[in-house]
Amino acid sequence: MPNPYFQFKQFTVWHDKCAMKVGTDGVLLGAWSSVKNAQRILDIGTGTGLVALMLAQRSNAFIVALEIDCAAAKQATENVLRSPWQDRIEVLQVDFKQYTSTTRFDVIVSNPPYFVDSLKCPDQQRNAARHNNELTYEDLFSGVSQLLSEDGEFTVVVPTDVSDSIKEVASNHSLYPCRQLNVITKPGLPPKRTLITFVFKKQEYLTEELLIELTRHQYSKEYIELTREYYLKM
């Protein structure tokens, strides 16, 4: 039986009631996203609350964490209440497409549903978490463009094979990449995940690569350095 929780250095994430468990995508998003000088952060599709908790650990920002699924939102709330930052994280059960705010956000992050054409499983909760029928990339960038501050940053993790099309969707909403990280799980394999940060100003940017494992359970020094504030041991 899988462990019902994941222990980090400063907090614990229970994920037994969530369709999508703690995984590498969320950890990468929480560790790689910039929070410099952020006062307000929005986490779209928070799931267990993992990314919101990671960003709270290394910032002083107030964080709004949105989750459409009732069970996941409840568990995220429980995880936040057990954390040292319960006064700075607000979990809301709401459809992002219906969410509005009178104040814009300095940082927005999302680990969105991404299996666009894959075969669906019978579990409706897991389908909503894994497939982008409920929240398309068009929906995502349309909403972000209305909620991001003028100098703000939006960071998203997506499958590498859709990264170019994501940039096209973003440009339709005046959002442009300013940095990119291609993630390789093991030596010799092509990248499967890509993290991209978008801003309103078009600019030149660098694309970097991150290798996670050298061999099974032997992690690269770059991955260890990126996540050292969070993992108990590598």
HELIX and SHEET records of a PDB file:
HELIX    1   1 THR A   24  TRP A   32  1                                   9    
HELIX    2   2 LEU A   50  GLN A   57  1                                   8    
HELIX    3   3 CYS A   70  LEU A   81  1                                  12    
HELIX    4   4 PHE A   96  GLN A   98  5                                   3    
HELIX    5   5 GLN A  124  ARG A  130  1                                   7    
HELIX    6   6 TYR A  137  LEU A  147  1                                  11    
HELIX    7   7 THR A  160  VAL A  162  5                                   3    
HELIX    8   8 SER A  163  SER A  171  1                                   9    
HELIX    9   9 LYS A  221  THR A  227  1                                   7    
SHEET    1   A 2 TYR A   5  GLN A   7  0                                        
SHEET    2   A 2 THR A  12  TRP A  14 -1                                        
SHEET    1   B 8 ILE A  89  GLN A  93  0                                        
SHEET    2   B 8 PHE A  62  GLU A  67  1                                        
SHEET    3   B 8 ARG A  40  ILE A  44  1                                        
SHEET    4   B 8 PHE A 105  SER A 110  1                                        
SHEET    5   B 8 LEU A 148  PRO A 159  1                                        
SHEET    6   B 8 ARG A 193  VAL A 199 -1                                        
SHEET    7   B 8 TYR A 176  ILE A 184 -1                                        
SHEET    8   B 8 THR A 207  LEU A 211  1                                        
SHEET    1   C 2 GLU A 213  THR A 215  0                                        
SHEET    2   C 2 GLN A 218  TYR A 219 -1                                        
END                                                                             
